[in-house]
C-alpha cells in the first residue's frame, strides 16, 4: 500500500500541567514576536554534522551552514550557494560558480577554496561523497568564485551528491574549520547560513540558541523544500530539549512552546483535542527503522549469523512497539523504501517473518556458540526506546546470548564510532532510524556502503556490493539503475550490512500562530513566522 495514506487521528483527553524545565524563565512576552521555542527530538551534544550522521547534528547543521545545491519539494535539484554550472564539451569538467554576497558568520567572504576543502572532508566520510570522489580526478578552486571538478567520466553525480538532503549533508564551512580531519570533531562553529549559533548561551541538555544572521543574502526564489530563499523571519530560534513528551505537549497547549519536532502517534490526540496547536508532517515519505551490525567482532563477523536475524526479525513487532498506530506505519520489505523510485521486493522472499527454525539453522551453519551480543539501547529518544527490547526478545528466541546496555542517545552516538571489542567499550548491534531521503537509492544509503575501513560504523566489507553501487552510479537509464538495485538486494541478502525494520511517520506539532513550516524531509526553521 502507499505510505501513510490513512490519517484518522485517535481521540483522547488532555490535562495541562506546569512545565518545570526552565522554559518558564523565558517569558511569553519576550518570545511572542521575535523568538521561536522548539522542542527538538534530542539534545544536540555533537555539533559536527560531518563527523556524525545523528539527525540532531544534521538539524543543527541546517541552522548555521548552507549547501551548494538543495532539493525542492518535488525532489528536483536546485542551486543554493551556486549561481551557475558549466560543463566542458566532453562532459568531464564541471565548474560551479558561487553566487555573489555569500558571507561567513565572522563577516569574511565565502570562497571557492573554502568549498573545495569542505567537499573533500565530507567526501571522505559520507557514503555518497565517497562514491562521488571515486570519480573525481582533480578538485580545485579557480579564483575565489569557481569550484572545478575534473571527472574520470561524464556524470551527473556532482549535482546529485552535493544536493544530498540528509546525513551526511555536504555543508560548506570555512577552510580553516574544514581542514579538521574527518575522524576528529570540529571545535569552531562558523557557517554561512541564515542563523548563527550562540555558543555563549548554549546550555547542553537545557537550551540551544540561534540568532538571525543579518549578513545572509537569501536566494530570490520562493522557498520549496530545502531550496529557494532561506528567509529568517524570527530573530532567535531556541531549542529546549524535553525528555517527557507529555510535559512538552502540555506546555505547547498552554502557549509556552511553539513547535515540537517529533510527536509519537499515541500523543497526537492530546494536541488535537486541546485545539491550541495542529499537526503537520514535514517528511511525507517517512522514516525507516534500521538495525546495524558491527562486522568487526564475533558473532556478526560471520555472514551466516547476520543472515539468521534476517529470518528471526519481523517488522510488525518493532513498529507496533514504537509507533503502535498503523495509520502511521507500513510494513515494507523493499530495501530502498515503498512508494519511492526503487521499490522492489526482489530477493526478499521469506525474510523478516520470524522464521525461527530457519534462523537457528543459519546460526548453526555460522558456528554460533553462545557468544555474547552487546546490544546498545537508546533510552531518551521516545521513537527509539522500545526497539532494542524487541530485538533482544527475538534474538533470544533463536538461542542468542544478548546483553542489552542502556544509555542516552548521545552516548550511543559516540560509542558506535569505536572499533574496540564489545568487552572493551565497543558494541555488536544498535537500532536507529533513517529518513527515507537518506535511503532512496544505493548511493545515499550509508549503511549499504561496504568499503571496509571507509564504511560507516559497523564497517562492512564487500567487493560485490561496492561493484554494484558503482554500476548504479554509471547507469544511464532508470532501467539500468533498477537492474543494479535488484542485484544489490541479492548481494545484501548474502552479505547483510543492516536490517530494515519498516517505515513510519514522525509528525510535528505546531502552535496555531506558527506558519511557514516547510515540507522538505528535514525540520528547518527559516520561512517560519508567528
C-alpha positions in Angstrom: 0.0 0.0 0.0 1.1 3.6 -0.4 2.8 5.1 2.6 0.7 6.9 5.2 -2.5 7.3 3.1 -4.7 7.0 6.2 -4.7 9.9 8.6 -7.5 9.1 11.0 -6.4 10.5 14.4 -7.1 8.9 17.7 -9.2 10.7 20.3 -8.3 11.4 24.0 -8.3 14.0 26.7 -5.6 16.4 27.9 -4.7 17.7 31.3 -2.5 20.7 31.4 0.4 20.6 33.9 3.1 23.2 34.7 6.3 23.0 32.8 9.4 22.8 35.1 12.4 22.5 32.9 13.4 26.2 32.7 11.0 27.3 29.9 9.2 29.5 32.4 12.3 31.6 32.7 11.7 32.8 29.2 8.6 35.0 29.4 5.8 34.6 26.9 6.1 38.3 26.2 9.7 38.0 25.3 9.3 35.3 22.7 5.9 36.1 21.2 7.1 38.2 18.3 10.9 37.6 18.0 11.7 34.1 19.3 10.6 30.6 18.2 10.7 28.0 21.0 11.2 24.5 19.8 11.4 21.0 21.4 13.9 19.0 19.2 13.8 15.3 19.1 17.1 15.0 21.0 19.7 17.1 22.8 22.5 18.2 20.4 25.7 17.3 22.2 27.8 16.7 19.0 27.8 19.8 16.8 29.8 18.4 13.8 27.4 17.1 11.2 30.2 15.6 9.1 31.7 13.6 12.0 28.4 12.0 12.9 25.2 11.1 11.0 23.0 11.8 14.0 19.9 13.7 12.9 20.1 16.2 15.7 23.6 17.2 14.5 22.2 17.4 10.9 19.4 19.7 12.1 21.9 21.9 13.8 23.9 22.0 10.6 20.9 23.3 8.6 20.6 26.1 11.1 24.0 27.6 10.6 25.5 26.1 7.4 24.5 26.4 3.7 24.8 24.0 0.8 25.9 24.3 -2.8 22.7 22.6 -4.1 19.3 21.6 -2.5 16.3 19.6 -3.3 13.0 21.3 -3.7 9.6 20.0 -2.6 9.4 17.9 -5.8 12.8 16.3 -5.2 14.4 18.4 -8.0 17.9 19.6 -7.7 18.2 23.4 -7.4 21.3 25.7 -7.0 21.7 27.1 -3.5 25.1 28.7 -2.9 25.8 28.1 -6.6 24.9 30.6 -9.3 25.8 28.8 -12.5 27.0 25.3 -13.6 29.1 24.9 -16.8 30.4 21.7 -18.4 33.2 21.1 -20.9 32.3 19.7 -24.3 33.3 16.2 -23.2 31.3 16.5 -20.0 34.2 15.6 -17.8 34.9 19.1 -16.4 32.2 20.6 -14.2 32.6 24.2 -12.9 30.4 25.6 -10.2 30.4 29.4 -9.9 29.3 30.7 -6.5 26.7 33.4 -6.3 27.6 36.9 -5.1 27.2 38.1 -1.5 28.0 34.8 0.4 29.5 35.6 3.8 30.7 33.6 6.8 29.3 34.5 10.2 32.6 36.2 11.0 31.8 38.6 8.1 34.5 37.2 5.8 33.6 36.2 2.2 32.9 32.6 1.3 35.5 31.4 -1.3 35.7 28.5 -3.7 38.7 27.3 -1.7 36.6 27.0 1.4 34.1 24.9 -0.5 36.8 22.7 -2.0 38.1 21.8 1.4 34.6 21.3 2.8 33.7 18.9 -0.1 37.0 17.0 0.5 36.2 16.5 4.2 32.6 15.5 3.5 33.7 13.3 0.7 36.0 11.3 2.9 33.2 10.5 5.4 29.8 10.2 3.6 28.8 7.2 1.6 27.6 9.2 -1.4 30.5 11.6 -1.0 33.0 8.7 -1.2 31.3 7.4 -4.3 31.5 10.9 -5.9 35.1 11.3 -5.1 35.9 7.9 -6.6 35.1 9.5 -10.0 37.0 12.8 -9.3 40.4 13.0 -10.8 41.0 16.6 -9.5 39.1 19.1 -7.4 40.3 22.7 -7.3 39.4 26.3 -6.9 39.8 28.6 -9.9 39.9 32.1 -8.2 37.5 32.9 -5.4 34.3 32.0 -7.2 34.8 28.8 -9.2 34.9 25.2 -8.0 36.3 22.9 -10.7 35.6 19.1 -10.8 37.7 17.1 -13.3 35.9 13.8 -13.6 37.0 10.4 -15.0 33.7 10.0 -16.8 30.8 12.3 -17.8 28.4 12.1 -14.9 25.6 13.9 -13.1 26.9 12.8 -9.8 28.3 16.2 -8.9 24.9 17.9 -8.5 23.2 14.7 -7.2 25.8 14.2 -4.5 26.1 17.8 -3.5 22.3 18.1 -3.1 22.2 15.2 -0.6 19.5 16.3 1.8 20.3 14.3 4.9 23.2 12.7 6.8 25.8 13.4 6.0 24.8 16.7 4.3 27.6 18.4 2.3 27.6 21.6 4.4 30.1 24.3 3.5 32.5 25.5 6.2 35.5 27.9 6.3 38.6 26.2 5.1 40.3 26.5 8.5 37.4 24.5 10.0 37.0 22.0 7.2 40.7 21.2 7.4 39.9 19.3 10.6 40.5 15.5 9.8 37.2 13.7 9.3 37.8 11.4 12.3 38.1 14.4 14.6 35.3 16.8 15.6 35.4 20.4 14.7 35.6 22.9 17.5 34.6 26.1 15.7 31.0 26.5 14.6 31.1 29.2 11.8 28.7 28.8 8.9 27.2 31.0 6.2 23.6 30.0 6.7 20.6 32.1 7.9 21.2 31.6 11.6 24.3 32.0 13.9 25.0 29.5 16.7 25.2 31.4 20.0 27.8 29.4 21.8 27.8 31.6 24.9 24.1 30.8 25.6 24.4 27.1 24.9 23.4 25.1 27.9 23.7 21.3 27.0 20.6 19.5 28.0 18.6 22.7 28.5 18.8 25.1 25.6 20.5 25.9 22.3 20.2 29.4 20.9 20.4 30.5 17.2 20.3 34.1 16.1 19.3 35.6 12.8 22.4 36.4 10.6 21.9 39.8 9.2 24.7 39.2 6.6 22.8 36.4 5.0 21.5 37.1 1.5 18.7 34.7 0.6 18.0 33.5 -2.9 15.2 35.3 -4.7 13.2 32.2 -5.5 10.3 31.2 -3.2 11.1 28.6 -0.6 10.4 25.0 -1.7 11.5 22.0 0.3 15.1 22.7 1.2 15.6 25.0 -1.8 14.8 28.6 -2.6 15.0 31.7 -0.4 16.0 30.9 3.2 14.4 33.9 4.9 14.8 34.1 8.7 11.5 35.6 9.8 12.2 35.4 13.6 15.2 36.9 15.4 16.0 33.9 17.5 15.3 30.1 17.5 15.7 28.4 20.9 15.8 24.6 21.1 14.7 23.3 24.5 15.2 19.5 24.8 12.5 17.9 26.9 12.5 14.2 27.6 8.9 14.0 28.8 6.7 14.3 25.7 3.6 14.6 27.9 5.2 17.6 29.5 6.1 19.1 26.2 2.6 18.7 24.8 1.0 20.3 27.8 3.4 23.2 27.5 2.6 23.6 23.8 -1.1 23.6 24.6 -0.5 26.2 27.3 1.2 28.6 24.8 4.6 28.2 26.3 6.2 26.5 23.3 5.9 26.9 19.5 6.9 23.6 17.9 7.5 20.0 19.0 9.6 18.5 16.3 8.5 14.8 16.7 5.2 13.7 18.3 4.5 10.0 18.8 1.3 8.8 17.3 -0.3 8.0 20.7 0.2 11.6 21.8 -1.3 13.2 18.8 -4.8 13.2 20.4 -3.5 15.4 23.2 -2.6 18.0 20.7 -5.7 17.8 18.6 -8.2 17.7 21.4 -6.8 20.8 23.1 -7.2 22.8 19.9 -4.2 25.1 20.7 -1.9 23.5 18.1 -2.0 21.5 14.9 -0.2 18.5 13.4 2.0 18.7 10.3 4.3 16.1 8.7 7.4 17.7 7.4 8.5 14.4 5.8 5.7 12.6 3.9 8.0 9.7 2.7 8.6 8.9 6.3 11.5 7.2 8.0 12.8 3.6 8.3 13.9 1.8 11.4 17.2 0.0 10.9 19.3 -2.4 12.9 23.0 -2.1 12.4 25.6 -4.9 12.8 29.2 -4.5 13.7 31.0 -6.9 11.4 34.4 -6.5 13.0 33.8 -8.7 16.0 32.1 -12.1 16.7 29.4 -13.2 16.2 28.4 -10.8 13.4 31.8 -11.1 11.6 30.1 -14.3 10.2 27.6 -13.6 7.4 25.5 -16.6 8.3 24.9 -15.3 11.8 23.9 -12.0 10.3 21.6 -13.8 7.9 19.9 -15.5 10.8 18.5 -12.2 12.0 17.0 -11.5 8.6 14.8 -14.5 9.3 14.3 -14.1 13.1 13.2 -10.4 12.9 9.8 -9.2 11.7 8.8 -5.6 11.1 5.4 -5.7 12.8 6.8 -6.3 16.2 9.1 -3.3 16.0 6.5 -1.0 14.5 3.8 -1.9 17.0 6.2 -1.4 19.9 7.2 2.1 18.8 4.5 3.6 16.6 1.5 1.5 17.6 -0.9 3.1 15.2 -1.0 1.5 11.7 -2.1 4.8 10.3 1.4 6.0 10.8 3.5 3.0 9.7 3.7 0.5 6.9 5.5 -2.9 6.6 7.9 -2.6 3.7 10.5 -5.2 2.6 11.9 -3.1 -0.2 15.4 -2.1 0.8 15.1 1.4 -0.7 11.6 2.1 0.6 8.0 1.8 -0.5 6.3 4.4 -2.7 9.7 5.5 -3.9 11.5 5.2 -7.2 13.5 2.0 -6.5 10.9 0.0 -4.6 11.1 -3.8 -5.3 10.6 -6.9 -3.2 13.1 -8.9 -5.4 15.1 -11.4 -3.3 13.1 -10.6 -0.2 11.0 -13.7 -0.1 10.9 -15.4 3.3 12.8 -12.7 5.1 11.5 -10.6 8.1 8.8 -13.2 9.0 10.2 -14.5 12.3 11.1 -17.9 10.9 12.9 -19.1 14.0 13.6 -22.6 12.6 15.5 -21.2 9.6 17.2 -18.7 11.8 18.5 -21.4 14.2 19.7 -23.4 11.2 21.7 -20.4 10.0 23.2 -19.9 13.4 24.4 -23.5 13.4 25.9 -23.1 9.9 27.7 -20.0 11.1 29.2 -21.8 14.0 27.5 -19.6 16.7 28.4 -21.0 20.1 26.7 -18.7 22.6 28.9 -15.7 22.1 27.5 -12.6 23.9 25.9 -10.0 21.7 26.2 -6.5 23.1 23.1 -4.6 22.0 23.1 -0.9 22.7 19.8 0.5 23.9 18.8 4.2 23.5 16.6 5.4 26.3 15.9 9.1 25.9 14.5 9.4 22.3 10.9 8.1 22.6 10.7 6.8 19.0 13.7 4.6 19.6 13.3 3.5 23.2 11.3 0.3 22.6 13.3 -1.1 19.7 16.2 -2.8 21.5 14.0 -4.8 23.9 12.1 -6.2 20.9 15.3 -7.2 19.2 16.6 -8.8 22.4 13.5 -10.9 22.7 13.7 -12.1 19.1 17.4 -12.9 19.3 16.9 -14.8 22.5 14.0 -16.7 20.9 16.6 -18.3 18.5 19.1 -19.0 21.2 21.4 -16.0 21.1 23.0 -14.7 24.2 22.1 -11.0 24.4 23.4 -8.3 26.8 21.5 -5.1 26.4 23.2 -2.0 27.7 21.0 1.1 28.1 22.3 4.6 27.5 21.2 8.0 26.3 21.3 8.7 22.5 24.3 11.0 22.6 26.3 8.4 24.4 25.3 5.7 21.9 26.3 8.0 19.0 29.7 8.5 20.5 30.2 4.8 21.3 29.1 3.5 17.9 32.2 5.1 16.3 34.5 2.8 18.4 36.1 -0.2 16.8 37.1 -1.8 20.2 35.8 -5.2 21.1 32.5 -5.1 22.9 34.1 -6.0 26.2 36.4 -3.0 25.8 33.8 -0.4 25.2 32.7 -1.4 21.7 29.5 -2.9 20.5 27.8 -5.6 18.4 24.4 -4.0 17.4 22.2 -1.0 17.8 19.0 0.2 16.2 18.3 3.7 14.8 16.1 5.4 12.2 16.9 7.0 8.8 14.7 9.4 6.9 13.8 7.9 3.6 15.7 10.8 1.8 18.8 9.0 3.1 17.8 5.6 1.7 16.2 6.4 -1.6 19.0 4.8 -3.7 22.2 2.7 -3.3 24.4 5.8 -3.2 22.6 7.6 -0.5 22.1 4.6 1.7 25.0 4.9 4.1 24.6 1.5 5.8 24.9 -0.2 2.4 28.4 1.3 1.8 30.7 -1.7 2.2 34.0 -0.1 1.6 35.7 -1.7 4.6 37.6 0.8 6.7 36.0 3.7 4.8 32.5 2.5 5.5 30.2 3.9 8.2 30.4 2.5 11.8 29.8 -1.2 11.5 32.4 -1.3 8.8 31.1 -3.9 6.3 33.5 -5.0 3.6 32.1 -6.4 0.3 33.6 -6.0 -3.2 30.4 -7.3 -4.8 28.2 -4.6 -3.1 30.7 -1.9 -4.0 30.8 -3.0 -7.6 27.0 -2.9 -7.8 26.9 0.6 -6.3 29.4 1.6 -9.0 27.1 0.1 -11.6 24.2 2.1 -10.3 26.4 5.3 -10.4 27.3 4.6 -14.0 23.8 3.6 -15.2 22.4 5.7 -17.9 18.7 4.9 -17.5 16.2 4.1 -14.8 16.0 0.5 -16.2 19.8 0.1 -15.8 19.6 1.6 -12.3 16.7 -0.8 -11.4 18.8 -3.8 -12.6 21.6 -2.7 -10.2 19.1 -2.4 -7.4 17.7 -5.9 -7.9 21.3 -7.3 -8.0 22.2 -5.3 -4.8 19.3 -6.8 -2.9 20.5 -10.2 -3.8 24.1 -9.3 -2.7 22.8 -7.8 0.5 20.9 -11.0 1.3 24.1 -12.9 1.1 26.2 -10.3 2.9 23.8 -8.3 5.2 25.0 -4.9 6.3 21.9 -3.9 8.2 18.2 -4.9 8.7 15.4 -2.6 7.7 12.5 -2.7 10.1 9.6 -0.8 8.5 8.6 2.7 7.5 6.9 5.1 9.8 5.8 8.8 10.1 7.0 11.4 12.7 4.7 14.4 12.5 5.4 17.7 14.3 3.1 19.7 16.5 2.9 23.5 15.9 1.2 26.3 17.8 -1.8 27.7 15.9 0.0 31.0 15.3 3.1 29.3 13.7 3.1 29.4 9.9 5.5 28.5 7.1 6.9 25.2 8.3 8.3 23.6 5.1 8.0 20.0 3.9 11.5 19.0 2.9 12.2 15.8 4.8 14.2 17.8 7.4 12.9 20.2 10.1 14.2 23.6 9.1 13.3 26.9 10.8 13.7 29.5 8.1 10.5 30.8 6.4 8.6 30.4 9.7 6.6 33.4 11.0 4.4 33.8 14.1 
